[in-house]
Amino acid sequence: MISNLERSRHVRLNRCYSNMNKKYMNIREKKMMDIDPSIFTKDKILKRPGVILHIDGDPEYTKKSREIYKNMGITAYTYNIPESEQYKQIYSLLQKIRPNILILTGHDAFMRRRNDIYNIDNYKNSKYYIQAVLEARKYEHNLDNLVIFAGACQSYYEAIITAGANFASAPKRVLIDMMDPLIVAQTIAYTPVEEFVPLENILSNTREGIDGIGGMQTRGQLHS
């Protein structure tokens, strides 16, 4: 029996894909028909969503993410690596896989009793996400060639973005859902390279919206 939480997650993910399909796929198909309707079939349109490298600190979430990417039809390489070890392995994995999209997730927490949200020492794992993003940017400086999402629940959003991430959690230090980074990844992967990633699609389908996920203007990774 599917729990209400799982049902909600799948509804948001499917709605995200449906929005992307309506906004971009149909436009692309219409352009092909305008060129030569006689040769048009949906199967003849070559769509190459961005390749994803997803590193997560939780083994259960890593397994779930792998299954979800497979169902999406996206090429994704998923690794379970503890948050404190991610930055040590990220460069070699990027060299090996050469992805368009990098997702760095796991667990985090803001120690509210300490009160200062701008002190990195008040976060459980944010410093590791920051280090991993910095290492990734040594591999690829261009924010449109390698699109990065990093962070988890209550992460130090501003510092992760400053380190070089395109998208991160959590602007209001809230809990995010494990599906939210996958929604970000899916939206990036299915947005054409000539278009900017529609933040509204991400925010309307993540659990906490703008409180949980933020980012900057970034080009998509769907090639044709």
Residue, then its C-alpha position, 0 to 999 in steps of 0.5 A: m500500500i502506498s503511503n500518503l507521503e509517497r503518493s504526494r511525492h509522485v503527484r508532485l514529480n509527475r506534475c513537474y514532468s507534465n508541466m515541462n512536457k507541455k511547455y517545451m516538448n510540444i513546442r519542439e514537436k511543433k517546430m519539427m512539423d513546421i519544417d516538414p510535417s511529412i517526416f514528423t513522428k514523435d520518436k524521430i525527435l532526438k531528445r538528450p536530457g542532461v546526464i546527472l551525477h547524484i551523490d547522497g549521504d543516505p543509502e535509502y535515499t540513494k536507492k530511491s533516487r536511482e529508481i526514480y531517475k530510471n522511471m524518468g528515463i534520465t541517465a543518472y549515476t547515483y552514489n551513496i557517499p557520507e556528507s563528510e566524504q563527498y568533497k574528497q571524491i567529487y572531482s574524480l567522479l566528475q572526471k569519470i562521468r562528465p555529467n551536465i548536472l550535479i546533485l549533492t544531497g543527504h542530511d543537514a540541520f541548523m542548531r537553532r539554539r545557537n541562533d546565528i544562521y550566518n555561522i557555518d559552525n551552527y550547521k551539521n553538514s553545510k560545510y561539507y556541501i560547500q567544500a564539495v561545490l568548491e571542488a566541483r567548480k575546480y572541475e568546471h567553472n561555467l555555471d551553465n556547463l555544469v549545473i549544481f544543486a547542493g544541500a539538504c534540510q535547513s542547509y546554509y543556502e547563501a554560503i552554498i550559492t556563494a560557493g558556486a551552486n546554481f540551486a540550493s536549500a534552504p533559504k528559510r532553513v526549513l525541512i525539505d522533502m527528499m523528492d525536491p532535489l529530484i524535481v530540480a534535477q528533472t526540471i534542469a534535465y528537460t529544459p532546452v539549452e537555449e532556455f532558462v530553467p523555469l524556477e516557477n516549475i520547481l517552486s510550485n512542485t517542491r514541498e516548501g516552495i521558495d522557503g525550501i529551494g532557491g537558485m539563480q538564472t540558469r540554462g537547461q540541459l536538454h540537447s537536440 
